[in-house]
Amino acid sequence: MERLRRRTAELAREPLDVFCDELLIGFGADNDDDIAILAVRPTPPPE
């Protein structure tokens, strides 16, 4: 979990597609299990 926390912090400002792709590449490359990622970036309410 600490490794995941560090990596997500590093990628926090990337577009969501890049964020998800990089996590899958970094954590899924050597994994036989299925991986699902749900990423949500809140936006400010309209003025």
C-alpha positions, 0 to 999 in steps of 0.5 A, a space after each residue: 500500500 505504501 508503494 501504491 500511495 507513493 506512486 499515485 502521489 507522483 502521478 496525481 497531476 497527470 491526466 486520468 488516462 495516463 494516471 491509470 495506464 502508468 499504475 497498470 504498467 507499474 503494478 500489473 506487469 508481473 501480476 497474474 490477477 485481474 486488475 481494475 482501477 477506478 480513478 475519479 478527479 473531482 472538479 470544482 462546481 460551476 460558478 
